[in-house]
Amino acid sequence: MKAVSLKPNNNAPASLRAEDLVSKPLAEASTLPAYVYADPEFHAFDRQAIFASSWQLIARASQLSEVGDHVVAEIAGRPVIVVRGNDHVLRGFFNVCKHRAGPLALVNGNAPQLQCKYHGWTYTLEGQLRAAHEMQDAKDFDIACIHLDSVQVGEWQGLVFVAVHESAVKLEQLLSGIKERIEPIELSQLQFHTQISYDMACNWKVYVDNYLEGYHLPHVHPGLNKLLDYRSYATHTADWYSWQHSPLDGSQGPYQSGEAHYYFIFPNLMLNILPGRLQVNTIQPVSQRQCRVVFDYYYADIESAAVRDMIEQDVRFSDEVQKEDMGICARVQQGLESGAYEAGRLSPKREAGVHHFQELVRKSYREAGV
């Protein structure tokens, strides 16, 4: 099966200055400049320079458990489909028919074969063209030579990822060390409960910056601040992700006492791991000043009445925190667009995660040929 090599369109915005991409240690660093959040040209540039070259979470493994199960998604403007083959192997393809670019599926589902919704060309679950009706008069047309173009697929802890560009780091390298660090928790054993989405009035990078520090907890999240020990709140970094953790006071909210772990995997995935609970957040850029955050909730148990009450409290509390973030992120976006702000210094004690993320953004921009 041929894997297509897509060259991202890395036409850099005219406002991007090479001097703003110089890497500096945290104690000397300033933030990314305001224009990378405010200039509309960065929406398309981020999609190509960052999202097209990274792994994207697109499904739960439970959605692809049976032969013929498939999910559809879009990554940096490129339609993709992942399907469970007759040999039970997961494969990914561009969701684009080789005839005239029609879609092979419009929604998630199950089918014994993939059939284009435009003219009906039919492919096996392994991507081989098997039928193209009314093509008998086409000279030198051989269905055996026609295959769907493949994309990379990987599965980790019950989550399914796709990368559309060959330059993406290996998935095992991207996530190296997380499974061992959270043991004995097995994320794949947790049960999916519900999905909730929020439309945020800010650039996707504003939302990520906000997630990556506990600096704002006392000022924006009074309820959450009671649960976490701000003095013990710590941030660590790896090559492609960072993680924050804090002791968790179970007497102050819907959670059990223990440890709260917040993982951010570049560029747009967040794993919030608490005792008996996982929240997976993905951030989807919509425009220069808007993103969508998708929350998937998982629990060790979703059946008993007592647990259902806890889940209801958890989702309600999470919604409260999210709405607090929606408000402050919208105001930060306004500030970044105001012309009154260029860049600011970072707190070495509290903003190591922000610095780590912004350094990876700078790296992606440099690799885009700026």
N, C-alpha and C positions, 0 to 999 in steps of 0.2 A: 504494500500500500504506500503510495507516494505521500510524503509529508511536504506540504507547500512551504516555501521560504518567503515570508512576507517582509519586505523592508518597510519599517515604520516611516511615515511621512514626517520627517523631523525638521520642517521649516520652522525655525525658531521665531518667536514674536520679536518685532523690531525693538521693543522696550528692554529685552533681556541683555544685561551687561555682563561681560565675562568676569569683571572684578567682583560681582556679587556671588559668583560660584566658587570663590576661593575657600578651601577647607581650612577651618581654624579650630583649635581645641576649645572645649566648653568654656573655660575661664576667660577666653578672649573673644568668644563668638557673639555675634549679633544675630537676630532673627533673619529669616528670608525677607527681602524687601516687599513693601506693600503691593507693588505692581504685579507680583506673581499671583496674588489673590484677586486683584481688582481689574486687571487688563483682560477683556473678553477673549483675546487671542490665546490665552493660556488654557482655555477649556479644551480646545482641539489639540494643543501641544501636549498637555498632560496625558490625554488619552493615548497619543501615539508614543511619546517618549517614556511613559511610565506604565500605563495599563496594558498596552499591546505587548510589552516585554516582560510581563509578570504573570505569576499564577493567580487565577481567580477562582474562588469558591463558587460552584454553581449548583450543587445538589447535596442531598443526604444520600448515603449509600443505600438506605432503606427504600428510596425512590427508584432504585435501579437493581432490585434484587432478582427479578424474573427475566427470563429470555424475552427480548422484545421491548422491555421497559426502556423509555427514552425521556430525556429532558432537553429542553431547548433554552438557549440563553444568547446574550449578546455581549461581546467583549471588545471594547474600544471600537464600536461600530461594526464589528464582524460577527455575523450570525453563526452559532455553533450548535451542534447536537451531540449528545453522548448517549450511547446505546449499549445494552447488554446483549452480546452476540449469542449465537446458537452454541458456541463453545464456552459460554458463561464469562467470556473475557469482556471487560469494558473497553470500548473504543470511542474516540471522538473524531468528528468530521466537521468541516464547514457545512453549514446547513444550506448548501447551494448546489442545485442540480447542474450537472455538466452539459445540459442541453442549452437552456437559456436562463440560467440563474434563478429558477424558481425555488421555493422552500420545500424541503422534504417533510417537515412537520411544522405546525403552527403552535402547538401546545404540547405540554408533557402528556405522556400516555403509554400505551402498549400496542405493538403491531408486529405481525410476523415478517414484515418487510418494510422498507422505506420507499414511499411512493411520492413523487413530486406532485405538489398541489396545483401546478400550472398546466402541465401537459401529460402527466401520468407516467413518466419514465419511472421504472421500478428498480430498486437496488436491494441486494441482500443486506442483512444486518451487519455484515462485514465490509460493506461499502462497494461491492462489485455490482456493476450494472448487469441486470439479468433480463430486462425486457424494455424495448423502445419501439412501440407500435408505429406502423406506417413509415418506417425508415428503410424499407426494402429497396427503394430506388436510389439511396445515397451511396455513391461510389466509395469503395474502400472503407466502409463503415463496419467496424468489428466491435461488438459489445464487450468482448473479452479484454479489450484494450482500454476500457473506460472504468475508472475507479473514482470514488469521492476522494477529495483531498483531506488528509488526516491532520488532526491537532493532537498535542500531547495531553494525556489524561493521567491523573494520579489519585490515589485514595490514601487517606490518613485518618485514623481514629474515627471512622464512620463518616468522613467528609470527602466529597469528590471535587477535585480541582481540574482546571483546564488552563493550558498555556498555548496561545496562538502563534507565538514567535519562538524560534529555536534558540534565541539568545537568553531566554529565561533560565535562571539558576536552577539546578536540579532540585526537585521538590524535597527530597530527603535532606539536602543541604539547607534549604530555606527553613525547615522546621527542626533542624537538628537540636537535640537536647531537651525539647519541651516534654515529650512523653516521659523521659526518665525523671525529669524534675518534678512532675506532678504525681508520680507514683505514690500510693497504690491506686489512684483514681484512673479509671479507664473510661475515657470520654465516649468511646463507641458503645459502652454498655448503658449509657443514659438514654432515656426515651424522649423523642420529640413531642412537644405539647402544642405549641402555637407559634404563629408568626405575626409580628406587628411592624408596620413601617411608619416612618416619620419623614415628612418633607421639611428640610431645613433651609432657612433663608441665608445660606452662607456658602462660600466656596468649600469644596471637600477638604482642603488642607486646613481650613480653620477648625473644622470639626475634629480632625485628627490631632491637631495641636492641643485642643482643649482636652481631649481624652488622655493625652500623654503626661499629664501632670496633676498632682494632688494639691498644687499651690492654691487653686481657687476654691477648694472644698469649704473652708470656713466662711467664705464670702458668698458663695452661690448655692451650696447644698447643705443647709443646716441639718436636715434629717440624716443624710448620708454621713455627715461629719461626726454625728453621735455614734455611728456604728463602727467607724474606722478610727484607728489610733494615729492621728496626724503626726505626732512626734516620732512614731516608729515607721511611718510611711516611707518606703524605699523604692528606688528605681535601679534596674540593671539593664545592660545592653548586650546583645550578641551581634553576629554579623548582619542578620536580616530582620531581627525583631528586638523588641525590648519588653520587659515585664516589670510591673509594679506590684507590690504586695504590702499587706498590713494585717495585723491581728484584727479579728472580727468579734465584736461584742454582741452575742446572740440575745442578750436581755433587752436590747434597744430597738429591735425591729423584727422582720419576718424570717431572719436567717438563724441557723445554728451557730454557736460559737465555733471559732476555728480560725482559718486563714483565708483571706481574700486574695486571689491572684488575678491580675489583669494583664493579658498578653496582647501586644500589638504586632502583627506580622505585616511587613511592608508589601504593598502600599496601602491596603484598605481593609484589613481583616482584624477583628478584635475577638478575643476569647476571654470572657469573664467567668472565672471558675471559683465557685463557692461550695461549701459542704453540701453535697447532694444536688447540686444545680450547676448548669452550664448555660451561659447566654452567648450566642454567636452573633456578632454584629458585622455587617458588610456595608461599606460606604460607596454609593454609586454616584458619580458626578452627573449632574443633569444640565447645568449651565455654569457660567463663571460665578454666579452668585446663588446657586441652588444645588443641593445634593439630597439624596434619599438615603436614609439609614434603615436597614432591614434587620430586625431583631428576631432571632430564632431562640426559643426557650426549650431547654431540655432538663429533665429531672430523673433522679434515681427511681422514683415511684410516682405514678400519676393516677393510681387507682383508688386508694383509700379516702374516706371522707375527710380525715384530718389533714392528709396531704393536699387534697383539693383546696381546703381552706388556706393552707400555707401558700399554695401556688397563686391563689387569687390575691393574697396580700402582697406577694412578691411582684406580680405583674403590675398591681396598682402602685406600689412604691417605685418600681422602675419607671413607670409612666410619669410619676411626679418628678423624678430626677431628670428624665429626658426633657420634660417641658422647661425645667430650669435651664438646661443646656441650650435648648432652642432659643430662649430669650437672650442669653448672654452672647451666643454665637452670632445671632442676627445683629446685635449691637456692635460686636467686633468687626463684622463685615462692613457695616456702615463707617466705622472708624477707618478701616483700611482703604475705603473708597473716597474718604473725605478730602484727601490732599494734605491733611494736617499731620500725617504720620508717614515716616519712611521706613525705619527699622529700629528695633530696641535691643537692649542687652538682655541676656538670659541669666537666671539664677543657677549657679553651679550646683547648689544644694537641692533645688526643687525641679529643675527643668532639663535634666539629663536626657529624658525620653524625647522631649521636643527637639533638642539639639541633634540627637541620633536620627530622628525622622528627617529633619531638614537637611542634614548632611547626605542622606540617601537621595533626597530630591535633587540636591545639587549634583551629586554623582550622576544621576540619571540625565540631568540636563547636559552635563559635560559630555557624557557618552553619546548624546544625541548630535554631537558635533558642533556645539556652540563654541 
